[in-house]
Amino acid sequence: MLFFSNKNKTSLGIYIHVPFCRSKCQYCDFYSVTNKEDSLIDGYQDAVCSHIKETGPLAPDYLVDTIYFGGGTPTFFGADGMVAILIAIRKSFHVSPTAEITFEANPDSVSDRLLRRLRSEGFNRVSLGVQCDDDEILKKLGRPHTYSQVVSAVSRIRKFGFKNLSLDLMYGLPGQTLPAWERTLTNVLKLQPEHISCYGLKVEEGTPLYEYQEFCNLADYDTQADMYLSAIGILRQHGYRQYEISNFARKGHVSRHNLKYWNAEPYLGFGPNASSDFGGRRFTIIRDVYKYIDGIKTGGQVLTEVQEVAPRERAGEYLMLRLRTTAGIDPKIYEKRYLLPFAPLEDYLVQCKDRGYATKTYDGRWHLTPTGFLVSNSIISDLLTIQEKT
């Protein structure tokens, strides 16, 4: 483990992509495999640990304050492998003693042994994939759990001392109505999570759902919009503050790791298809666990995209990412950091305000309203077009 002063160090997030799942959900376009042969598991673990070991010395001036195990299904990979990777991170990077250390889990893959081991090794946040409370819909989605398993998993998570629990939900699901979605929220709120994520179903090309979507009775745009606005209202009434388009938290429980993405802070990703933003560059790892293992073992190429990010592009990212959050954008920061005029953007935002899509706070910040979030892609696209002309 590295020992040195934390003073003046830049915070850094680390993401570990665990590409193993029990089965593939019908809507999922994240990279994962259902093959769990011991040789593949061991090869992946060795590759990630080696990759971490060779990367750590490149970040001596950084303090890791968030670590996130996503996937895939990290808990399907298992506690032993996750702990081995966490140990490798601690040996190769300077990790804050107060780091937020998260793992994603499916309700069916949560066991007492796993939770006991992970909690004892310093994992302190759980992101549980729930989606909804209707077992028939869960089955249609290809989810490997039932809602009763969700309730049981939450009970176990609490039993082993986890005090920061996030539940992932989806709306606009096959056959789901607005009342059914509101019932899901009501039932999930009984579980008292510290954080809730609400994602609208997006049918991505290349997924099984894409091939038969027209037969699934999916919600149209207006229904999804009603579900989204309903969620904002219900969660607000129960003490959950919206801090990003899809994310809500009780006081003190925002996802510190995900905020790094939205605040354009540096992070490093390990594992197949993981992305990084570090040292002024963005880069992505190859989307193939076998090629990743071989590349790390032989010293070959494992990056598929490497891009130097120009200042003007960073300015566009600032607009795009920060407008996903309720904190919004600050004209003074924008002009000082990127040396670009904000006035043309403000003229457009005033128009958005007149339509109820944006609002300006007392300190001059602009952020989108809940209705504005619904059309955020269009607003951001217009702002980027205006920015290109400045």
C-alpha positions in Angstrom: 0.0 0.0 0.0 1.2 3.5 -0.8 1.7 6.0 2.0 2.0 9.7 1.3 0.3 13.0 2.1 -3.2 13.6 0.7 -2.5 17.4 0.5 -3.0 18.9 -2.9 -3.8 15.6 -4.5 -6.4 15.5 -7.3 -9.4 13.2 -6.6 -9.7 10.2 -8.9 -12.5 7.6 -9.5 -11.8 4.0 -10.4 -14.4 1.9 -12.3 -14.1 -1.9 -12.6 -16.2 -3.5 -15.4 -17.1 -7.0 -14.4 -18.4 -8.6 -17.6 -20.1 -11.7 -16.1 -23.8 -12.3 -15.8 -26.0 -15.3 -15.0 -28.1 -14.5 -18.0 -28.5 -11.6 -20.5 -31.5 -9.3 -20.0 -33.6 -8.6 -23.0 -32.9 -4.8 -23.0 -29.3 -4.8 -22.0 -26.6 -3.5 -24.4 -23.8 -3.3 -21.8 -20.9 -5.7 -22.5 -21.3 -9.0 -20.6 -20.9 -12.7 -21.1 -22.7 -15.7 -19.5 -19.7 -17.9 -19.6 -18.3 -18.5 -16.1 -15.6 -21.1 -16.7 -13.0 -21.0 -14.0 -10.2 -20.4 -16.6 -12.0 -17.3 -17.9 -12.8 -16.0 -14.4 -9.2 -16.5 -13.3 -7.8 -15.0 -16.5 -10.0 -11.9 -16.2 -9.1 -11.4 -12.5 -5.4 -11.7 -13.2 -5.6 -9.3 -16.2 -7.5 -6.6 -14.2 -5.0 -6.9 -11.3 -2.0 -6.7 -13.6 -3.6 -3.8 -15.5 -4.1 -1.9 -12.2 -0.6 -2.7 -11.0 1.0 -1.2 -14.2 -1.3 1.8 -14.2 -1.0 2.9 -10.6 2.5 4.4 -10.9 1.1 6.7 -13.6 -1.1 8.5 -11.0 1.2 9.4 -8.1 -0.5 12.8 -7.6 -4.1 11.4 -7.4 -6.2 10.3 -4.4 -8.7 7.6 -5.2 -11.9 8.6 -3.4 -14.5 6.5 -5.3 -14.3 2.9 -6.5 -17.2 1.4 -8.4 -17.7 -2.3 -9.4 -20.2 -2.4 -12.3 -21.1 -4.8 -15.0 -22.4 -7.2 -15.8 -23.1 -8.5 -12.4 -20.2 -8.2 -10.0 -21.9 -10.3 -7.4 -22.2 -13.2 -9.9 -18.4 -12.9 -10.3 -18.1 -13.4 -6.6 -16.7 -11.8 -3.4 -13.2 -13.4 -3.6 -12.5 -11.9 -7.0 -13.9 -8.5 -6.1 -11.8 -8.4 -2.9 -8.6 -9.4 -4.9 -9.2 -6.5 -7.3 -9.8 -4.1 -4.4 -6.6 -5.2 -2.7 -4.7 -4.6 -6.0 -6.2 -1.1 -6.2 -5.1 -0.3 -2.6 -1.6 -1.6 -3.3 -1.2 0.4 -6.5 -3.0 3.6 -5.8 -3.4 5.9 -2.9 -7.0 5.2 -1.7 -8.7 7.6 0.7 -9.8 6.0 4.0 -13.2 7.6 3.4 -13.6 6.4 -0.2 -17.0 5.5 -1.5 -16.7 1.8 -2.6 -19.7 0.6 -4.5 -20.7 -2.8 -6.0 -23.7 -3.5 -8.2 -25.7 -6.6 -7.4 -28.7 -8.5 -8.6 -31.1 -9.6 -5.9 -30.7 -13.3 -6.7 -26.9 -13.2 -6.3 -26.8 -11.6 -2.8 -25.8 -14.1 -0.1 -24.8 -13.8 3.6 -21.3 -14.9 2.8 -20.8 -12.4 0.0 -22.1 -9.5 2.0 -20.1 -10.4 5.1 -16.9 -10.6 3.1 -17.4 -7.4 1.1 -18.4 -5.4 4.2 -15.4 -6.6 6.1 -13.1 -5.6 3.3 -14.4 -2.0 3.1 -17.2 -2.0 0.5 -19.7 0.5 1.9 -22.3 1.1 -0.9 -24.6 -1.3 -2.7 -26.5 -0.6 -6.0 -29.2 -3.2 -6.3 -30.9 -3.8 -9.7 -34.7 -4.0 -8.9 -36.4 -2.5 -12.1 -39.9 -3.1 -10.9 -42.2 -5.0 -8.4 -44.1 -7.0 -11.0 -42.8 -10.6 -11.4 -44.4 -11.0 -14.8 -42.7 -7.9 -16.2 -39.4 -9.0 -14.7 -39.8 -12.3 -16.5 -40.5 -10.6 -19.8 -37.3 -8.5 -19.3 -35.2 -11.6 -18.7 -34.5 -10.5 -15.2 -33.3 -13.5 -13.1 -35.1 -12.4 -9.8 -38.5 -11.9 -8.3 -39.6 -9.0 -6.2 -39.7 -11.1 -3.1 -36.0 -11.7 -3.7 -35.5 -7.9 -3.7 -37.1 -7.6 -0.3 -35.0 -10.4 1.0 -31.8 -9.0 -0.5 -32.4 -5.6 1.1 -33.0 -7.2 4.5 -29.7 -9.1 4.2 -27.8 -5.9 3.0 -29.0 -4.1 6.1 -28.2 -7.0 8.4 -24.5 -6.8 7.4 -24.3 -3.1 8.1 -24.6 -1.4 4.7 -26.0 2.1 5.3 -25.8 3.4 1.8 -28.2 1.5 -0.5 -29.3 2.5 -4.0 -32.1 0.8 -5.9 -32.3 0.9 -9.7 -35.8 1.2 -11.2 -37.1 1.3 -14.8 -40.2 2.8 -16.2 -41.9 2.4 -19.6 -41.6 -1.4 -19.4 -43.7 -3.9 -21.4 -47.3 -3.6 -20.3 -46.5 -1.2 -17.5 -49.1 1.5 -16.8 -48.7 4.7 -14.9 -50.6 3.3 -11.8 -48.4 0.2 -11.9 -45.3 2.4 -12.0 -46.6 4.5 -9.0 -47.2 1.2 -7.1 -43.6 0.2 -7.8 -42.4 3.5 -6.3 -44.7 3.0 -3.3 -43.5 -0.5 -2.6 -39.8 0.4 -3.1 -40.1 3.4 -0.7 -41.1 0.9 2.0 -37.6 -0.5 1.7 -36.1 2.9 2.8 -33.1 3.1 0.4 -30.8 6.1 0.6 -30.7 6.5 -3.1 -33.0 5.7 -6.1 -32.3 5.7 -9.8 -35.2 5.9 -12.2 -34.4 5.1 -15.9 -36.8 5.2 -18.8 -36.6 2.0 -20.9 -34.6 2.6 -24.1 -34.8 0.0 -26.8 -31.2 -0.3 -28.1 -30.4 -1.9 -31.5 -28.7 -5.2 -31.1 -30.7 -6.3 -28.1 -33.3 -9.1 -28.2 -36.0 -6.5 -27.2 -35.2 -4.5 -30.3 -36.3 -7.4 -32.5 -39.8 -7.8 -31.1 -40.5 -4.3 -29.5 -43.6 -3.8 -31.6 -45.3 -6.8 -29.9 -44.4 -5.7 -26.3 -47.0 -3.0 -25.6 -44.3 -0.5 -24.7 -45.2 2.9 -23.3 -45.2 5.8 -25.8 -43.3 9.0 -25.2 -46.2 10.8 -23.4 -46.7 8.0 -21.0 -43.0 7.7 -20.2 -43.0 11.5 -19.6 -45.9 11.2 -17.2 -44.1 8.3 -15.4 -41.0 10.4 -15.1 -42.8 13.5 -13.7 -44.8 11.4 -11.4 -41.6 9.8 -10.0 -40.1 13.3 -9.3 -43.2 14.3 -7.4 -43.5 11.2 -5.4 -39.8 11.0 -4.5 -39.7 14.6 -3.5 -42.6 14.1 -1.1 -40.6 11.3 0.6 -37.4 13.3 1.1 -35.4 12.4 -2.0 -33.8 15.3 -3.7 -33.3 15.0 -7.5 -29.7 15.9 -8.3 -29.4 14.5 -11.8 -31.9 13.6 -14.6 -32.4 10.0 -13.3 -31.0 10.1 -9.8 -32.5 10.9 -6.4 -31.0 10.8 -3.0 -31.6 11.5 0.6 -29.4 14.2 2.1 -25.7 13.1 2.1 -26.2 10.1 -0.2 -25.6 11.3 -3.7 -23.5 8.9 -5.8 -20.0 10.5 -5.4 -18.7 8.2 -8.1 -21.3 9.1 -10.7 -20.9 12.8 -10.0 -17.4 12.5 -11.3 -18.8 11.7 -14.7 -21.2 14.6 -14.7 -18.6 17.0 -13.3 -16.0 15.9 -15.8 -13.6 14.8 -13.1 -10.9 12.3 -13.8 -11.6 8.6 -13.7 -9.9 5.4 -14.8 -11.7 2.3 -16.0 -10.4 -1.3 -15.9 -11.9 -4.4 -17.6 -13.3 -4.9 -21.1 -15.3 -2.0 -22.5 -14.4 0.3 -19.6 -13.8 4.0 -20.4 -11.4 6.5 -18.8 -10.9 10.3 -18.8 -7.5 10.9 -17.5 -4.5 13.1 -18.2 -6.4 15.2 -20.8 -7.3 12.1 -22.8 -10.4 9.8 -23.1 -9.8 6.2 -23.9 -11.8 3.0 -24.0 -10.8 -0.6 -23.5 -11.6 -3.3 -26.1 -15.1 -4.8 -25.9 -13.9 -8.4 -25.6 -12.9 -10.2 -22.4 -10.8 -12.7 -24.2 -8.8 -10.1 -26.2 -8.5 -8.0 -23.1 -6.9 -10.9 -21.1 -4.6 -11.7 -24.0 -3.6 -8.1 -24.5 -2.7 -7.6 -20.9 -0.8 -10.9 -20.7 1.2 -10.3 -23.9 1.7 -6.5 -23.6 -0.5 -6.0 -26.7 -3.0 -3.3 -27.5 -6.1 -3.2 -25.4 -7.4 0.3 -26.2 -9.8 0.8 -29.0 -10.2 4.6 -28.8 -7.7 7.2 -27.6 -8.6 10.8 -28.0 -7.0 14.1 -26.9 -9.7 16.4 -25.7 -9.4 20.0 -27.0 -10.5 22.9 -24.8 -13.5 23.8 -26.9 -14.7 20.2 -26.7 -14.3 20.3 -23.0 -16.5 23.4 -23.0 -19.2 21.4 -24.9 -18.9 18.6 -22.3 -19.4 21.1 -19.5 -22.7 22.1 -21.0 -23.8 18.6 -21.9 -22.8 17.0 -18.6 -23.7 19.7 -16.1 -27.1 20.3 -17.6 -27.9 16.7 -16.7 -27.6 17.8 -13.0 -29.8 20.1 -11.0 -26.7 22.2 -10.1 -26.6 23.3 -13.8 -24.1 25.6 -15.4 -22.4 28.7 -14.1 -21.7 31.5 -16.6 -18.7 32.8 -14.7 -17.0 29.3 -14.5 -17.8 28.7 -18.2 -16.2 32.0 -19.3 -13.2 31.8 -17.0 -12.4 28.1 -17.7 -13.0 28.0 -21.4 -12.5 31.7 -22.5 -15.7 31.7 -24.4 -18.6 34.1 -24.2 -21.7 33.0 -22.4 -24.1 35.7 -23.6 -25.2 33.8 -26.8 -26.0 30.7 -24.7 -27.9 32.8 -22.2 -30.1 34.3 -24.9 -31.2 30.8 -25.8 -31.6 29.8 -22.2 -33.9 32.8 -21.6 -36.1 31.4 -24.4 -36.1 28.0 -22.6 -37.1 29.7 -19.4 -40.1 31.3 -21.1 -41.2 27.9 -22.2 -40.8 26.4 -18.7 -37.7 24.3 -19.6 -35.0 26.2 -17.6 -34.6 28.4 -14.7 -32.0 30.8 -13.4 -31.0 30.8 -9.7 -30.2 33.8 -7.5 -26.5 33.3 -8.0 -26.7 33.3 -11.8 -26.7 29.5 -12.5 -28.9 28.0 -15.1 -30.4 24.6 -14.8 -33.2 22.6 -16.5 -36.6 22.1 -14.9 -38.2 18.6 -14.7 -40.0 19.4 -17.9 -36.8 20.6 -19.4 -35.1 17.3 -18.6 -37.6 15.6 -20.8 -36.3 17.5 -23.8 -32.7 17.9 -22.6 -31.2 16.3 -25.6 -32.7 18.9 -27.9 -31.8 21.8 -25.6 -28.2 20.6 -25.3 -27.9 20.1 -29.1 -29.1 23.6 -29.7 -26.6 25.0 -27.1 -23.7 23.1 -28.7 -24.7 24.5 -32.1 -24.7 28.0 -30.7 -21.4 27.4 -29.0 -19.8 26.3 -32.3 -20.6 29.7 -33.8 -18.9 31.7 -30.9 
